[in-house]
């Protein structure tokens, strides 16, 4: 066992129909948990079931990655919806994924709001309250993945819910610690991502786009399967973790 432990979490199941996105089976070899698209930003029923089967084969913990109903924008555009509409959209997606997990004898481990749904629930109180109520009513045992600095993380923690703070080594951060969301995920430097990942785990720090260093506490490292070289990135991260005595684990919350 290494001196450090971290959950490695990867977005998967984001293909749709004839459009293939990411190499899920290869990614399964390097991750410990997976966020599965639930049909709103990616992932049709066949993709969802096949990805669940892959996760079962590779013994990967599965969670839901609910999104805005935005296939064209991949969930990365802010959509004007009411808290009630958001609640029903999230429930719909949780139920869809749960059906495929159930028939494969698996259980849902976590939930992680995707794209622009994340900042909506994380920073707008009315939506955040509705989101937490939805998870509490659906399954209070689900781990909720959020930014550690956001108000929703603090509220979920205070309410006794299971919550995990994430860091995203393959994304860019500004000097305020905010993730810079890009409409199209580009290839990234595996070595640089690995350095960021090691820094977050061991030093609780990361480098921003303007060269500053900021503090970041994380229980989970999130990686994005839609990057062109996502497999190479995760492989490099795992190689560096082995050198640095960092173990990739499943949920310990």
PyMOL commands that set and color helices and strands:
alter all, ss='L'
color gray80, all
select helices_A, chain A and resi 24-28+45-57+83-103+115-123+125-139+151-158+190-203+230-244
alter helices_A, ss='H'
color red, helices_A
select strands_A, chain A and resi 4-12+33-37+61-65+108-111+143-146+163-167+172-173+179-180+205-207+213-215+220-224+246-249
alter strands_A, ss='S'
color yellow, strands_A
deselect
rebuild
show_as cartoon
